[in-house]
Amino acid sequence: MTKIDYTRISRQVRETLIKMAYGAGNIGTHIGGSLSAVEILAALYMGVMNISKGGLTSETRDRFILSKGHAAMCQFAVMHQKGIVTDEDIATFKQNGSLFHAHPVINAERGIEFSGGSLGQGLSLAVGTALGLKLKKNDTSSIFVLLGDGECNEGAVWEAAMSAAHYKLGNITAIIDVNRLQLDDFTERVMSLGELEQKFSGFGWRTTVCDGHSVDELIAALSSEHSEQPYCVLANTVKGKGVSFMENVASWHNNRLSKSQYAQALSEVGGI
């Protein structure tokens, strides 16, 4: 089996993201939170999830829900590396008539199983999906949900967390992209989240913490066997990772690139 070069894949995904952002023109894109999620999604799509091009009709496939829907461009870019999304698809991002928008819109033919973007809803969707699989006596498929840490300000996240533990939905894995920033400031200033690991543990979840930019750590964390308890992976990341003027800067939650910024960003991510 050919060894997967995750460093190369992550670099290429970041290059694609910068090109997508610049190609959107005067329309802002959610580039900061997409750059923080690159290794998480690369680990899932390229190494952990049982999913392939044309494989969305398989009942035994794994499911992915992008709850932090504003990182849709990262999902598209990683799916492009997987061969599920085409060059032509990527080129239409945020253009009139495109199927690829700021948030994911369900399109099984292109490999997008769930719509997302109304923050706080993805974990509830995972609970419903897991209950449906239980009714079908499918205990092999995993359901992976990617949330943002700022998104955990939403009360629905905790209702879903309580439900997942109550119904013993051990095939759910929630990944929290802990980049410590949300739309307009650091999460600590907007609404302190306290100790997220203790919160999920208190709701009856198994938990672990890892470096969200280390694919090795991510794959080890995400390859955990099912149990009766749902599972939460807290992935520590940097918003805007790989581009010096974007890292840890709230304004790059949703912003547009100038020509000079585009050139600098492309140069920097190419050197990762």
C-alpha positions as CSV (number, residue, x, y, z in Angstrom):
1,M,0.0,0.0,0.0
2,T,1.3,3.4,-1.0
3,K,2.1,5.6,2.1
4,I,0.0,8.8,2.1
5,D,2.0,12.0,2.1
6,Y,-0.1,14.1,4.4
7,T,2.4,17.0,4.4
8,R,2.0,17.3,0.7
9,I,-1.8,16.9,0.8
10,S,-2.1,19.5,3.5
11,R,0.1,21.9,1.6
12,Q,-1.9,21.4,-1.6
13,V,-5.2,21.9,0.3
14,R,-3.9,25.2,1.7
15,E,-2.9,26.3,-1.8
16,T,-6.3,25.4,-3.2
17,L,-8.0,27.3,-0.3
18,I,-6.0,30.4,-1.1
19,K,-6.8,30.1,-4.8
20,M,-10.5,29.6,-4.0
21,A,-10.5,32.7,-1.7
22,Y,-8.9,34.9,-4.3
23,G,-11.0,33.5,-7.1
24,A,-14.1,34.6,-5.2
25,G,-13.2,38.2,-6.0
26,N,-14.8,40.8,-3.8
27,I,-16.9,38.3,-1.9
28,G,-15.4,37.4,1.4
29,T,-14.6,33.8,2.3
30,H,-14.3,31.9,5.6
31,I,-10.6,31.3,5.0
32,G,-9.4,31.5,8.7
33,G,-11.4,28.6,10.0
34,S,-10.9,26.6,6.9
35,L,-7.1,26.8,7.3
36,S,-7.4,25.6,10.9
37,A,-9.3,22.5,9.8
38,V,-7.0,21.3,7.0
39,E,-5.2,18.5,8.9
40,I,-8.4,17.4,10.6
41,L,-10.3,16.9,7.3
42,A,-7.2,15.4,5.6
43,A,-6.9,12.8,8.3
44,L,-10.6,12.0,8.1
45,Y,-11.0,11.8,4.4
46,M,-7.6,10.4,3.4
47,G,-7.0,8.1,6.4
48,V,-9.8,7.4,8.7
49,M,-13.3,7.4,7.1
50,N,-14.7,4.5,5.1
51,I,-15.8,6.7,2.1
52,S,-14.8,6.8,-1.5
53,K,-15.8,8.4,-4.8
54,G,-19.1,7.0,-5.8
55,G,-19.4,5.2,-2.5
56,L,-22.2,7.2,-0.9
57,T,-24.8,4.5,-1.7
58,S,-23.1,2.0,0.6
59,E,-25.0,1.5,3.8
60,T,-21.8,0.6,5.6
61,R,-20.0,3.9,4.7
62,D,-19.0,6.3,7.4
63,R,-20.8,9.7,7.5
64,F,-19.4,13.2,7.9
65,I,-21.2,16.2,9.1
66,L,-19.6,19.7,8.9
67,S,-21.3,21.4,11.7
68,K,-19.0,24.4,11.5
69,G,-20.4,24.9,8.0
70,H,-18.4,28.1,7.2
71,A,-15.4,25.8,6.7
72,A,-17.1,24.3,3.6
73,M,-14.4,25.4,1.3
74,C,-11.9,23.2,3.3
75,Q,-14.2,20.2,2.9
76,F,-14.4,20.9,-0.8
77,A,-10.6,21.2,-1.1
78,V,-10.0,18.0,0.8
79,M,-12.6,16.2,-1.3
80,H,-10.8,17.5,-4.3
81,Q,-7.6,15.7,-3.1
82,K,-9.7,12.6,-2.5
83,G,-10.9,12.7,-6.2
84,I,-14.6,13.2,-5.2
85,V,-14.7,16.9,-6.3
86,T,-13.4,17.9,-9.7
87,D,-11.2,20.8,-10.8
88,E,-14.2,22.3,-12.5
89,D,-16.2,22.1,-9.3
90,I,-13.5,23.9,-7.3
91,A,-13.3,26.6,-10.0
92,T,-17.0,27.5,-9.5
93,F,-16.8,28.1,-5.8
94,K,-19.1,31.0,-4.8
95,Q,-19.9,31.7,-8.5
96,N,-23.4,32.2,-9.8
97,G,-25.1,28.9,-10.4
98,S,-22.4,26.9,-8.5
99,L,-23.2,23.9,-6.4
100,F,-20.4,25.0,-4.0
101,H,-21.3,27.8,-1.6
102,A,-20.0,29.3,1.6
103,H,-21.7,26.5,3.5
104,P,-22.2,22.8,2.4
105,V,-25.5,22.1,0.6
106,I,-26.5,18.4,0.4
107,N,-25.5,16.8,-2.9
108,A,-25.0,13.1,-2.7
109,E,-23.7,12.9,-6.3
110,R,-20.8,15.2,-5.3
111,G,-20.3,13.5,-1.9
112,I,-21.9,16.1,0.4
113,E,-24.3,14.1,2.5
114,F,-25.5,16.9,4.8
115,S,-26.2,20.6,4.6
116,G,-24.7,22.7,7.3
117,G,-24.0,26.3,8.4
118,S,-26.7,27.1,11.0
119,L,-24.3,26.7,13.9
120,G,-25.0,24.3,16.7
121,Q,-27.1,21.9,14.6
122,G,-24.6,19.4,13.4
123,L,-24.3,17.3,16.6
124,S,-28.1,17.0,16.7
125,L,-28.1,15.8,13.1
126,A,-25.5,13.2,14.1
127,V,-27.7,12.0,16.9
128,G,-30.6,11.5,14.5
129,T,-28.4,9.8,12.0
130,A,-27.0,7.5,14.6
131,L,-30.5,6.6,15.9
132,G,-31.5,5.8,12.3
133,L,-28.5,3.5,11.8
134,K,-29.4,1.8,15.1
135,L,-32.9,1.1,13.8
136,K,-31.2,-0.5,10.7
137,K,-29.0,-2.5,13.0
138,N,-25.9,-0.9,11.5
139,D,-23.3,-0.9,14.3
140,T,-20.3,-0.6,12.1
141,S,-20.6,2.8,10.4
142,S,-19.0,5.8,12.2
143,I,-20.5,9.3,12.2
144,F,-17.9,12.1,12.4
145,V,-19.0,15.7,13.2
146,L,-16.7,18.7,13.0
147,L,-17.6,21.6,15.3
148,G,-15.9,24.9,16.1
149,D,-15.1,25.8,19.7
150,G,-17.0,29.1,19.4
151,E,-20.0,27.1,18.1
152,C,-20.1,25.4,21.5
153,N,-21.7,28.6,22.8
154,E,-24.9,27.2,21.3
155,G,-27.2,25.4,23.7
156,A,-28.3,22.9,21.1
157,V,-24.8,21.4,21.2
158,W,-25.2,20.4,24.8
159,E,-28.8,19.1,24.3
160,A,-27.3,16.8,21.6
161,A,-24.4,15.9,23.8
162,M,-26.7,14.8,26.5
163,S,-28.9,12.8,24.0
164,A,-25.9,11.0,22.5
165,A,-24.8,9.8,25.9
166,H,-28.3,8.9,27.0
167,Y,-28.9,6.7,23.9
168,K,-25.4,5.2,24.1
169,L,-24.6,6.4,20.5
170,G,-21.0,5.2,20.6
171,N,-20.5,5.5,16.9
172,I,-20.5,9.3,17.1
173,T,-17.2,11.1,17.1
174,A,-17.3,14.9,17.7
175,I,-14.2,16.7,16.7
176,I,-13.9,20.2,18.1
177,D,-11.7,22.6,16.1
178,V,-10.3,24.5,19.1
179,N,-8.8,27.5,17.3
180,R,-9.9,29.9,20.2
181,L,-11.4,32.4,17.8
182,Q,-14.9,33.1,16.5
183,L,-16.4,35.7,14.2
184,D,-15.2,38.9,16.0
185,D,-12.9,38.0,18.9
186,F,-11.3,35.3,21.0
187,T,-13.8,32.8,22.4
188,E,-12.5,33.6,25.9
189,R,-13.7,37.2,25.5
190,V,-17.0,36.5,23.8
191,M,-18.2,33.7,26.0
192,S,-15.7,31.6,28.0
193,L,-16.1,27.9,27.3
194,G,-14.2,26.8,30.4
195,E,-12.8,23.3,30.3
196,L,-14.4,21.7,27.2
197,E,-12.9,18.3,28.0
198,Q,-14.5,18.3,31.4
199,K,-17.8,19.4,30.0
200,F,-18.0,16.6,27.5
201,S,-16.8,14.1,30.0
202,G,-19.4,15.3,32.4
203,F,-22.1,14.7,29.8
204,G,-20.9,11.0,29.6
205,W,-18.5,11.2,26.6
206,R,-15.1,9.7,26.3
207,T,-12.6,12.5,25.5
208,T,-9.1,13.0,24.3
209,V,-7.0,16.1,23.4
210,C,-4.6,16.3,20.4
211,D,-2.6,18.6,18.2
212,G,-5.0,19.5,15.4
213,H,-2.2,20.1,13.0
214,S,-0.5,16.7,13.6
215,V,-2.0,14.2,11.3
216,D,-0.3,11.3,13.2
217,E,-2.0,12.5,16.4
218,L,-5.3,13.0,14.7
219,I,-5.4,9.6,13.1
220,A,-4.5,7.9,16.4
221,A,-7.2,9.8,18.1
222,L,-9.9,9.4,15.4
223,S,-9.2,5.6,15.0
224,S,-10.7,4.8,18.4
225,E,-12.9,1.7,18.5
226,H,-16.7,2.2,19.2
227,S,-17.9,1.8,22.7
228,E,-21.3,2.6,24.4
229,Q,-20.1,6.2,25.0
230,P,-19.9,8.8,22.3
231,Y,-16.4,10.2,21.7
232,C,-15.0,13.7,21.6
233,V,-11.7,14.7,20.1
234,L,-10.5,18.2,21.1
235,A,-8.1,19.3,18.4
236,N,-6.0,22.3,19.3
237,T,-5.4,24.4,16.2
238,V,-4.5,27.9,15.0
239,K,-7.0,29.9,13.0
240,G,-5.5,31.0,9.7
241,K,-2.8,28.3,10.1
242,G,0.0,28.7,7.5
243,V,-0.5,32.3,6.6
244,S,1.4,34.7,8.9
245,F,-1.0,37.7,8.5
246,M,-4.1,35.5,9.1
247,E,-2.9,33.5,12.1
248,N,-4.9,34.3,15.3
249,V,-6.5,37.3,13.6
250,A,-10.3,37.5,14.1
251,S,-10.9,39.6,10.9
252,W,-9.9,36.6,8.8
253,H,-12.9,34.7,9.9
254,N,-14.5,36.1,6.7
255,N,-12.5,38.3,4.5
256,R,-11.1,38.8,1.0
257,L,-7.6,38.8,-0.3
258,S,-5.9,41.6,-2.1
259,K,-3.6,40.8,-5.0
260,S,-0.5,41.3,-2.8
261,Q,-2.0,39.3,0.1
262,Y,-2.8,36.5,-2.4
263,A,0.8,36.3,-3.6
264,Q,2.2,36.4,0.0
265,A,-0.3,33.7,1.2
266,L,0.4,31.4,-1.7
267,S,4.1,31.7,-1.2
268,E,3.8,31.0,2.5
269,V,1.5,28.0,2.3
270,G,3.7,26.5,-0.4
271,G,6.6,26.6,2.0
272,I,4.9,24.6,4.7
